Amino acid sequence: MANSYDPYIRQPYELYIAAAWLVATATTFTAYLVLPGGNSMLIPWICFGLLTLQSMVKGLDLVGRGRLGQMLTFLDVDKLLKLIQPEKMWFGWGFDWMPVHTQRAVDTMLSGIKMNNDQEHPGSPWIQGLNLGKENEINIPLKSLEGHTIMFGTTGAGKTRAYELMVTQAIQRGDTVIMIDPKGDRELRDRMELECKRAGRGDSFLFFHPAFPGSSIRLDPMRNFTRTTEIASRIAALLPSQSGGSDAFTAFSFRALNLVAQGLLETGKRPSIKQLRYYIEGGA
């Protein structure tokens, strides 16, 4: 039969006990000061004080790194930079998952206690208590990040905040960061710009979005090339084709673009979309 009491996931009752011992300590100390012959209360006062400290230490040890009553631990950038080790990326706190944690998780899920959290704090924070509140800092060697990394999580689980953590450290290290965000998270964009300024690299931040030309940089697809055929190929590849790009219309467009690009180079002009359109529409 499942036990309704979970010895691993619970409130820090030791703090409540410490509060009771603290009341007893204050009472005996007051009696020591006020009552006639209060010297007899000196020993109980010391004993109650020691019990208060003992219970408080045990309770705070169960609370762990977080503040009492808070679901999340907030860390500013200055403290984060102090935690970073050379050639490593700091990724938070955690512990190695062992068979004993699996057993504790099963016991917790069978105990009948409430497992789901509210909408404001999604996820399963009780997992953090499976190691009795004891966690170590997670430092990932940068060599381990040279491959691909994938991150799963439901909406609001903290994926974007994890990206912010990684991006912040990469910018502070002086690395080049390229972020492709289909969702268009404004907070993530602002955070990257802020970290560039904080690192003294404000001019290095570049933002590209065709829907926001006022704040977006411009990309010239004709800027870099080695042969004029590359220019013609880039534009001709955008033309719709029913035969995989080998029909007569695409081939004619490629030839026209290539000839105009060659002509512009012969006259000392750099080919651009505007120039190509001008001469093609003009009957060049």
Helices and strands as residue ranges (DSSP letters): H 13-34, G 38-41, H 42-63, H 77-83, E 88-94, H 99-110, G 125-131, E 136-141, G 142-145, H 159-173, H 186-198, G 202-204, H 228-236, H 248-266, H 273-281
